[in-house]
Amino acid sequence: MNVTRNDNGHGPDADPRVTDLLRSHYAAPQDETYWHGLEERVLMHINVLRPSWWSGFGEFRTADIRNVGLIAATIGLLVAGATFVREAERNATAREMAQRAAVESALPLNDATLTSRVRVRLPEDAPERYLHPLDY
């Protein structure tokens, strides 16, 4: 079957009466109450199918909200405290490394290492001597 179109968009054998009947049948309603009713039906279905994210808060009691708030505040304080402690440790490590670098650059040492740990002199018969062979 070969279909061709002329300039007005109709097929070559289009019937003007059928076209007018189809246009009148599928035309949009002119009554405003139809459009308002359609809008209400669509919004009602949308609200039924997909409730808003805040609609569940109406079911909470005041005590539930207070407990959730206290838990959230506790978690926030724990995270802030852990961050503070970690930052203090990093600062202390950086300060110690800077002090060690300053001391090592000031002293002319040949193949020597500075340690902050004091070597313990163990007696000859101490069993711990064999656990730490560098401590003698």
Secondary structure, DSSP 8 states (H G I E B T S, - for coil): ------TTS--TT--HHHHHHHHHHHS----HHHHHHHHHHHHHHHHHHS--TTGGGGG--HHHHHHHHHHHHHHHHHHHHHHHHHHHHHHHHHHHHHHHHHHHHHS--SS----SS------TT-GGGGT-TT--
